[in-house]
Every structure is written in C-alpha cells, then in structure tokens.
Amino acid sequence: MVRQLSRDQQQGQAMIEYALIMVLVVIVVIVILIIMGNTVNNMFCNVTGSLGSP
C-alpha cells in the first residue's frame, strides 16, 4: 500500500514536471514569434512581391 502511494506521488510529480516543461516551451515559442514576427512577415511580402512581378 505504501509503495503504491509512493509510486502514485512520483507519477504525479513527473506529470507536473512535464507540464512545466511544456509551459516553458510554449512561452519560448510565443516570445520568438513576437520577436521574429515582423521579420517573417517582411520576408513573405518580399517573396510574394517578387513572384507577382514579371
């Protein structure tokens, strides 16, 4: 019984750790998109402008 409670606590702890890692990854991706958003937008505008002109 004690072993099962310990194992359940460890599994719960592991799930919390994975959730925290995922939250950190999402925050990093959002920050990168905010920082690089204008650069990517300008690049796509340049490409579409080049393709549109003969």
PEPE-V286813 format. One record per residue. N is the residue number from 0. RES is the residue in one letter. SS is DSSP state (a for helix, b for strand, c for the rest). PSI is psi in whole degrees, 0 to 359 (999 if undefined). D_FIRST is the distance of its C-alpha to the first C-alpha in Angstrom with 1 decimal. Layout:
BEGIN
n=N res=RES ss=SS psi=PSI d_first=D_FIRST
n=N res=RES ss=SS psi=PSI d_first=D_FIRST
END
This chain:
BEGIN
n=0 res=M ss=c psi=314 d_first=0.0
n=1 res=V ss=a psi=321 d_first=3.8
n=2 res=R ss=a psi=319 d_first=5.4
n=3 res=Q ss=a psi=319 d_first=5.2
n=4 res=L ss=a psi=318 d_first=6.4
n=5 res=S ss=a psi=317 d_first=8.7
n=6 res=R ss=a psi=319 d_first=9.9
n=7 res=D ss=a psi=321 d_first=10.7
n=8 res=Q ss=a psi=321 d_first=12.5
n=9 res=Q ss=a psi=321 d_first=14.4
n=10 res=Q ss=a psi=320 d_first=15.4
n=11 res=G ss=a psi=321 d_first=16.6
n=12 res=Q ss=a psi=319 d_first=18.4
n=13 res=A ss=a psi=320 d_first=20.1
n=14 res=M ss=a psi=321 d_first=21.2
n=15 res=I ss=a psi=319 d_first=22.8
n=16 res=E ss=a psi=316 d_first=24.5
n=17 res=Y ss=a psi=319 d_first=25.9
n=18 res=A ss=a psi=319 d_first=27.1
n=19 res=L ss=a psi=321 d_first=28.8
n=20 res=I ss=a psi=317 d_first=30.5
n=21 res=M ss=a psi=320 d_first=31.7
n=22 res=V ss=a psi=317 d_first=33.1
n=23 res=L ss=a psi=317 d_first=34.9
n=24 res=V ss=a psi=317 d_first=36.4
n=25 res=V ss=a psi=318 d_first=37.6
n=26 res=I ss=a psi=317 d_first=39.2
n=27 res=V ss=a psi=317 d_first=41.0
n=28 res=V ss=a psi=317 d_first=42.3
n=29 res=I ss=a psi=316 d_first=43.6
n=30 res=V ss=a psi=317 d_first=45.3
n=31 res=I ss=a psi=318 d_first=46.9
n=32 res=L ss=a psi=322 d_first=48.1
n=33 res=I ss=a psi=316 d_first=49.7
n=34 res=I ss=a psi=316 d_first=51.4
n=35 res=M ss=a psi=357 d_first=52.5
n=36 res=G ss=a psi=311 d_first=53.2
n=37 res=N ss=a psi=323 d_first=56.9
n=38 res=T ss=a psi=314 d_first=57.4
n=39 res=V ss=a psi=319 d_first=56.0
n=40 res=N ss=a psi=315 d_first=58.0
n=41 res=N ss=a psi=320 d_first=61.2
n=42 res=M ss=a psi=316 d_first=60.6
n=43 res=F ss=a psi=322 d_first=60.2
n=44 res=C ss=a psi=319 d_first=63.3
n=45 res=N ss=a psi=318 d_first=65.3
n=46 res=V ss=a psi=313 d_first=64.3
n=47 res=T ss=a psi=326 d_first=65.0
n=48 res=G ss=a psi=321 d_first=68.3
n=49 res=S ss=a psi=323 d_first=69.3
n=50 res=L ss=a psi=330 d_first=68.5
n=51 res=G ss=a psi=333 d_first=70.5
n=52 res=S ss=c psi=140 d_first=73.7
n=53 res=P ss=c psi=999 d_first=75.9
END
